[in-house]
Structure formats: structure tokens, C-alpha cells
Amino acid sequence: MVQTTTNLLSNSIKFTPSGGLIHVQCRLPPSSSQANRVNMVEVSVSDNGLGIPVTEHGRIFDRFQQAESSLSDGPAGAGLGLAISKEIAVHRGGKTWVESEPDEGNTFFFTVPVADATN
């Protein structure tokens, strides 16, 4: 979780203009499945940076991919941070996603199962 949070926070810092806002939140959302009763913890990193077009939301979690809007004048990167974050979350039984629109900022999310304290 530390690596995933660090990757998302690092991206927000890189792509949010000076004086922008970044917000990190962790919560326990209601369980979506009563059958298996697996509770997830949800971590989100929000910023008021560039934003990403909806058409790019799926591909930015692929290796060596970046949003087109981040490539013009912004900082360069290898395009691996989101792919690594996704792999970590999926490996732990969770998922990643983004909610974003151009010029409206971004919120990146990931979930992982809550550890069972009885084990």
C-alpha cells in the first residue's frame, strides 16, 4: 500500500501546478458483496491538476503509457507508476481506477482487502 500511495501522490505532485491542492483520503466503504463479506479499504489521491480525458482512463494504467495532456509541457516519466500501482492492488485482491476530466483535476483510487485481525 505504501508503494501504491507513493506512486499516486508522486503523480499528483508532478502534474499539479504550483499552489495547487492535493488531498489523500482513506476510508472503509460499505461492503459491495454480502455473499463473501470481504471489506475493502479505499485510498484516494485527489488533485486540482490538469485532468485526464475520459478516453484515456483505461490506457493510463498500462505500462509505458501516459495521458496525452501530461506529455506536452509537463514532467517526463517512464509511464510505469500507474501500471505498478495497478499490479500491486490487483495482486492484493483490489483494484485501481481514476475519476477525472480535463481542467477539473484527478482522483485516483485503489482498494485492497482489510486484514482479518483474527488471523
Secondary structure by P-SEA (a helix, b strand, c coil): caaaaaaaaaaaaacccccbbbbbbbbbcccccccccbbbbbbbbbccccccccccccccccccccccccccccccccccaaaaaaaaaaaaccbbbbbbcccbbbbbbbbbccccccc
